[in-house]
C-alpha cells in the first residue's frame, strides 16, 4: 500500500514526537540528579528543583571529602586491566572456536555459554579461597584476575569472526602468515566494532562493580569509585545535593565513554547476530 507524501510526512513527525517523548522520559531522572547536584548545600529534598542559585560547591566538596581522585585512579586501573585481559582471552578463545576444527569444540562452547547463567555471587567463596591461597587478598590482583576472562566476550568475538570471509585468512596463510599473525593483522582490525562493544561492556561493568571491592579488599588505598560512593552515601545521608554530586562524579566517565563509542557499539551488536 503506497502512502501519499502528506501521510509520509505526518508519519515521520509522529515518529519523531514519540521518540522525543521516550527520550524525555528516560532522561528526566538524569536531569533531576544534575539539577539537584547544582543546588545549594543542605537544600531540602523538596526544594532541589526550585533552587534559584546554582553552584559547583557540591562537586568541590565531594571531590575532596570523598577521596575521589584516589578512587578514580583505582577504578580506572582495574577497569582498563580487566578490559585488556578480556580482549586478549576473548580474541584467542573466540578465534579458536570460530576457525579451528577440534574434537569437542561445540561442547567447549556450551560450557563457556553456561557460565553466563551462573551469578558471580555464587562463586565468591571458591574465588576468595583461591585468592587467599595465592596471597592476593587486598591487592589489585583480587580486583582484576577473577574477571580476566568472560564467556560473553568469547561468544561475541566468535560470532563476529564467523562473519569474516575465510578467504582472507587462506590468502594470508598461502603468503606464509601464522595463526597469530592472521589474528593480529587481519581479523582484529576487521573486528573493531566487536572489540569496541566488548570494551564498553567490560569497562562500564568493572567501573560500576561494587561486589568485588567490597568482598576482596579492606585497605582504604584500594578504594574504588563505587566504594567511595557507598561510603559517601552512609556519611551524608540527609545532604541530597552532595549525594547527587557524588552520583554525577561516579557515573560521568561511563556516560562519556558510551557516547564516544556508541556508533561502533551499535554496529558490533548488530553484526554479531549474523551467522554465516
N, C-alpha and C positions, 0 to 999 in steps of 0.2 A: 504493500500500500504506500503510495507516494504522498508526501506531505507538501503543502504549499510553503512558499518562503516565509509567509507570516506565521504559520504554525511552527516551522522550524525555529524561527527567531524566538517565539514565545516559549518553546520547549527549552531552548538554551538559557533564556533568562530565568525560567523557573528552576532549572537545574542549578544555575549559579546561586540563586537565592537559597535553595535548600542546602547547598554546600556551605554558604556563608553562615547560615543558621547553625549547622552542625559544628562548624569551626568555632563559632561563638560559644556554644555550649561546652566544647572541650577546653577552650582557652580561658573561660571565665574564672575557674578556680585559680589558674596561674596568675591572672590579673589581680585577683583579691590578695593572693600571697605577696605579689610585688608591691601593691599599694600599701598593704599592712606593714611591710618592711621599711617603707619610707615615712611612716607615721612617727610623731614624736615619741620618745621613750616613755614607757609605762602608760601608754594610752589605753583606756578601757577597750575591751573587745568590741563593744557595740559602736564605738566611735572611730574605728580604724578607717572605715571607708569615707567618713565625712571629715577627716582631719584636714584642716586648711593649709597646714605647713608641712612641706616635705623636707626630709633631712636624711643625709647619709651617715649620721652619727651612729645609727644602729650597726651598720656594717663595720665601722671602725672599732666599735666596742666588741663586736662578735669576733673579729679577726684577732684582736689582742687577748681577750679573755678566754676564748675557746682554743687557743693554740692551733689555729687552722693552718698556719704556714707549715708546721711540722706534719700535721695530718695530710695536707696536700702532697707533701713530698712522699710520705709513706704510701698513700693510696696510688699516686702516680707510678712509683717504683713497682709496687705489687701488680697493678693492673697491666702495665707495659710488659713486665716479665712473664706473667701468666699468658698474656696475649701472644707474645713472641713464641713461647713454648707450644702453645696450642696450634699456632700456624704451622710450626715445623712438624709436630707429631701428626696433625691432621693432613698435611700435604703428603707426607711419606705413606701413612696408612691409607689415605684416600686414593693415592696413585696405585698402590699395590692391589687394592680391592677393585679398582676400575680396569686395570690393564693386565696384571699378572694372572696367569692361569695356574692354580694350585688346588690340590685336594682339600676340601673343607672350607673353601672360600665363602660360600653362602652361609655356612654355619658360623664362621667368624663374624660375618656381617650381622647376623641375627643376634649374636652375643653382644656386639657393640651397640646395636639398637636397643637391646633390652636394658642396657644401663641407663637409658634416658628415662625410664619409668621408675627408677629407684631413687627416692629422695636422698639428698646428701646427708640429711639429718640421721638417717638410718645407719650410715656408715661412719658416723663421727667417733664411736668408741673404738673400732679397729684402727681407724686412721690415727686417733690420738695415741693409741698404744704403739703403733709403728713410729710415729714422730718422737714419742718418748724414748723408744729403744734407740733411735738414731740421734738422740740429744738435740732435737730440732725445736722442741717447745720453747716459746718465747724468742724465736728467731724469724727472720724473713722467710726462711725455708718453710716454716709451718704455714705461712700465708700463700706461698707460691706453689709448692710441689703437689698438694692434694688435688689441684685442678689444672695440672700441667697438660693433661690430655682430656679430651671430651668427645663423647660419641656423636654429638650433634655436628661438631666441626668435621669429623671424619666423614660422616654421611654427606654433609654439604659439599665438600670438595670432591668426594667420589662421584656424586651426581653431576657436578659441573665438568669433571674430567671426561665423563662419558658423552658429553655434548660436543667435545672437540674431535674433529676428524682424525682418525688414527693414521691416515696417510701422511700427515705432518710428521708423526713420530717415525714412521717407516722410512721417510726420506732422510731424516736425521740419522737414523740407525745405519742406513747404507753409507752415509758420509763418515761413519766411524764414531758417532756420539754414544756415550754410555747412558745407562738409565738415569743416573743423577743429572747428567748434562741435559738430557731431554726434559727432565722435570724442571730444572732450574732455568734453562734458556728458552724453552718453548711453552710448556704447559702453564707455569706460574705467571708469566706475563699475560697470557691469554685468559687466565682465571682471575684477573684483577677484581671484577665485580664480586665474585665469591669470597675473595680474600678480604675485601673491604667489609662485606657483610659479616664475616667471621670476626674481624677486628672490632667492629662496632658492638656486636653481641657480647663478645668476651670482655672488652674494656668496660662497657657500661655495667655488665653484670658484676665484675670484680669491684668496680668503683662503688656500687650500691650494696656490696656484701657486708653484712653485719655479723653473720654467724661465725665465720672463721676467726676474725679478730677477737670476738667475744669468748670463744672457747679455747683457742690455741695460744693466746697471748695475755699477759698481765702487765707487762712493762709499759710505763707511760710513754717511753720514747718510740714505741711501735704503734702508737695510736693512729688509726686511720680516720678518714673523714666521717664515716658513719658512726664510729665510736665517739668522736668529738661531738657530733650532732646529738647522739643519745645522752651523753653526759651534760651537754648544754641544756637539753630539754628538762632533765632532772633538776638542774640548778636554777633555771629561770622559768619555772612552770607558768607563772602568772604574768610574765612580761612578754606579751604577744608580739610587739614589734621586733624585739630581739630574736625571738624564736623564728619569726618569718624571715628575718635577715639571715639567720643561720641556715634555714632551708634553701634560700636562694643561693647562698655561697656553696652549699653542698651539691646542688643539682646543676649549677650553671655550666661546669665543664662538659657534662654529658649531653646537655641540650645543644651546646655549640658544636660538639663533635658530631652529633647526629645531623644537624643542619648542614654541616660541611659535606658529609658523606652520604646524604640521603639518596642522591641520584644513583650512585653505584650500589647502594644498599637495595633499592627497589629493583634494579637490573639484576643483581645477584639472586634475589629471592625468586624473581620471575623465571630466570634462566634455569636454575637448578631444579625446577619442577618438570623440565623436559628430559625425556629419556629416549635415546636412540637405540 
